[in-house]
């Protein structure tokens, strides 16, 4: 009858317990780092959209034009955030929701590219440049 010493069981139990606690602690730390990064990304987007809307105040436009501008800013940044999260999830065949108020050709463009967030950032930059021209909403951009 070969019965191992109880100290072998104790050592094995200690090592497995230590390994499990270490792995769980590391996973927990990575999870909170990811949550913090996602929250930070969302807040950067919200701050950028709010600054664009703030710079549009005081433009010589009607209230309707100002509302349309504000809605387009919010839609573009919302789309950017959604595509960033979708890219992080790495889902196969991510469907692009059509957001009303945006040009339908944008939806077709998004379906053709692999890196959707980068394309949306280009749209936002183009939108900002067009709005800085005479007759645009952004008059007070530093």
Secondary structure in CASP SS format (residue, H / E / C, confidence):
PFRMAT SS
TARGET T0000
AUTHOR 0000-0000-0000
METHOD secondary structure of the structure
MODEL  1
X C 1.00
X C 1.00
X C 1.00
X C 1.00
X C 1.00
X H 1.00
X H 1.00
X H 1.00
X H 1.00
X H 1.00
X H 1.00
X H 1.00
X H 1.00
X H 1.00
X H 1.00
X H 1.00
X H 1.00
X H 1.00
X H 1.00
X H 1.00
X H 1.00
X H 1.00
X H 1.00
X H 1.00
X H 1.00
X H 1.00
X H 1.00
X H 1.00
X H 1.00
X H 1.00
X H 1.00
X H 1.00
X H 1.00
X H 1.00
X H 1.00
X H 1.00
X H 1.00
X H 1.00
X H 1.00
X H 1.00
X H 1.00
X H 1.00
X H 1.00
X H 1.00
X H 1.00
X H 1.00
X H 1.00
X H 1.00
X H 1.00
X H 1.00
X H 1.00
X H 1.00
X H 1.00
X H 1.00
X H 1.00
X H 1.00
X C 1.00
X C 1.00
X C 1.00
X C 1.00
X C 1.00
X C 1.00
X H 1.00
X H 1.00
X H 1.00
X H 1.00
X H 1.00
X H 1.00
X H 1.00
X H 1.00
X H 1.00
X H 1.00
X H 1.00
X H 1.00
X H 1.00
X H 1.00
X H 1.00
X H 1.00
X H 1.00
X H 1.00
X H 1.00
X H 1.00
X H 1.00
X H 1.00
X H 1.00
X H 1.00
X H 1.00
X H 1.00
X H 1.00
X C 1.00
X C 1.00
X C 1.00
X C 1.00
X C 1.00
X C 1.00
X C 1.00
X C 1.00
X C 1.00
X C 1.00
X C 1.00
X C 1.00
X C 1.00
X C 1.00
X H 1.00
X H 1.00
X H 1.00
X H 1.00
X H 1.00
X H 1.00
X H 1.00
X H 1.00
X H 1.00
X C 1.00
X C 1.00
X C 1.00
X H 1.00
X H 1.00
X H 1.00
X H 1.00
X H 1.00
X H 1.00
X H 1.00
X H 1.00
X H 1.00
X H 1.00
X H 1.00
X H 1.00
X H 1.00
X H 1.00
X H 1.00
X H 1.00
X H 1.00
X C 1.00
X C 1.00
X C 1.00
X C 1.00
X C 1.00
X C 1.00
X C 1.00
X C 1.00
X C 1.00
X C 1.00
END
